[in-house]
Amino acid sequence: MTMNHQEPLEILWDALLSRDPEQVRKAFDCLSPRIQRDILAHLHRMATEPDWHPEQRISAQAALDALENQE
């Protein structure tokens, strides 16, 4: 039996790390201010700490850029 069901957190992180600015902002805007702060802190750690996979670091920085450049 295969599982094609994604958990809500997996869906959220897929959107946040999608490198699609519109998708990043849409996912982020649905969160409470407290969760937004936690997400921003985590994305910052992902983008700057060396222990993350290079692709994860790029995706986290893309998310930060999308959120910083909201119109």
PLY file of the C-alpha trace (Angstrom):
ply
format ascii 1.0
element vertex 71
property float x
property float y
property float z
element edge 70
property int vertex1
property int vertex2
end_header
0.00 0.00 0.00
1.41 3.41 -0.94
0.68 6.56 0.99
0.06 9.67 -1.12
-1.38 11.62 1.78
0.66 14.63 2.86
0.52 15.95 6.39
-0.42 19.63 6.84
3.08 20.57 8.04
4.62 18.89 5.01
2.28 20.83 2.72
3.17 24.07 4.51
6.92 23.49 4.25
6.62 22.40 0.62
4.98 25.76 -0.10
7.43 27.78 1.99
10.45 26.13 0.38
8.98 26.05 -3.14
11.09 28.98 -4.44
7.84 30.40 -5.86
7.43 33.84 -4.22
3.65 33.88 -4.64
3.26 30.41 -3.11
5.63 31.31 -0.25
3.69 34.47 0.60
0.31 32.75 0.33
1.37 29.99 2.75
3.01 32.45 5.14
0.05 34.84 5.20
-2.25 32.06 6.43
-0.25 31.70 9.64
-0.74 33.46 12.96
1.77 36.21 13.85
3.43 33.96 16.46
3.88 31.12 13.98
5.13 33.60 11.37
7.87 34.73 13.79
8.86 31.10 14.44
8.91 30.34 10.71
11.05 33.39 9.95
13.53 32.41 12.66
13.71 28.86 11.34
14.13 30.00 7.72
16.93 32.31 8.83
18.70 29.40 10.57
18.23 27.22 7.51
19.64 29.90 5.22
22.68 30.71 7.35
23.72 27.60 9.29
26.21 25.34 7.50
24.62 22.05 8.64
21.72 22.34 6.18
21.84 20.82 2.70
22.83 23.45 0.10
19.47 23.13 -1.71
17.62 23.65 1.58
19.71 26.74 2.27
18.89 28.13 -1.20
15.17 27.44 -0.74
15.14 29.05 2.71
16.88 32.16 1.37
14.41 32.32 -1.53
11.56 32.21 0.98
13.13 34.97 3.06
13.63 37.06 -0.08
10.00 36.53 -1.11
8.74 37.55 2.32
11.04 40.55 2.52
9.95 41.79 -0.90
6.20 41.59 -0.36
4.27 44.19 -2.30
0 1
1 2
2 3
3 4
4 5
5 6
6 7
7 8
8 9
9 10
10 11
11 12
12 13
13 14
14 15
15 16
16 17
17 18
18 19
19 20
20 21
21 22
22 23
23 24
24 25
25 26
26 27
27 28
28 29
29 30
30 31
31 32
32 33
33 34
34 35
35 36
36 37
37 38
38 39
39 40
40 41
41 42
42 43
43 44
44 45
45 46
46 47
47 48
48 49
49 50
50 51
51 52
52 53
53 54
54 55
55 56
56 57
57 58
58 59
59 60
60 61
61 62
62 63
63 64
64 65
65 66
66 67
67 68
68 69
69 70
